[in-house]
Amino acid sequence: MCYVDYDLIMQRKQDDILDLLVRCLEAWLTCLEQDNENLAAEMEEKKWRAENEAYSLNEYAYNWEFTEKWE
């Protein structure tokens, strides 16, 4: 006669479900960390662009002033 241990089957299913949930949460955490890194990089790029634009405007204004004085 064949004996089926339903408790063991249910325990394995629960273990599989928990394992799947853990892997999903780990993947989600990884995505959030990457998004955070990308956001930080975007903010750094915006800061760099603003500083670069301000420097370019200052340089242009200085060159314009210098040219006007010596013409």
C-alpha positions in Angstrom: 0.0 0.0 0.0 1.2 3.5 -0.9 1.5 6.0 1.9 1.3 9.8 1.1 2.6 12.2 3.8 0.4 15.2 3.2 2.1 17.2 6.0 5.5 16.7 4.3 4.0 17.8 0.9 2.5 20.9 2.5 5.7 21.7 4.3 7.7 21.5 1.0 5.1 23.8 -0.7 5.4 26.3 2.1 9.2 26.2 1.9 9.0 26.7 -1.9 6.7 29.6 -1.5 8.9 31.2 1.2 12.0 30.7 -1.0 10.2 32.4 -3.9 9.1 35.3 -1.7 12.7 35.8 -0.4 14.1 35.8 -3.9 11.4 38.3 -5.1 12.2 40.6 -2.1 16.0 40.3 -2.8 15.4 41.2 -6.5 13.1 44.1 -5.5 15.8 45.4 -3.1 18.4 45.2 -5.8 16.2 47.2 -8.2 15.6 49.8 -5.5 19.4 50.1 -4.8 20.1 50.5 -8.5 17.4 53.1 -8.8 18.9 55.0 -5.9 22.3 54.9 -7.5 20.9 56.1 -10.8 19.1 58.9 -9.0 22.3 59.9 -7.2 24.1 59.9 -10.5 21.4 62.1 -12.2 21.6 64.6 -9.3 25.4 64.7 -9.6 25.1 65.3 -13.4 22.6 68.1 -12.9 24.8 69.7 -10.3 27.8 69.4 -12.7 25.8 70.9 -15.6 24.6 73.8 -13.5 28.2 74.5 -12.3 29.5 74.2 -15.8 26.9 76.5 -17.2 27.6 79.1 -14.5 31.3 78.9 -15.2 30.7 79.3 -19.0 28.4 82.3 -18.4 31.0 83.9 -16.1 33.8 83.3 -18.6 31.6 84.8 -21.4 30.8 87.8 -19.3 34.5 88.3 -18.5 35.6 88.0 -22.1 32.8 90.4 -23.2 33.9 93.0 -20.6 37.5 92.6 -21.5 36.8 93.0 -25.2 34.7 96.1 -24.6 37.4 97.8 -22.6 40.1 97.3 -25.1 38.2 98.2 -28.3 
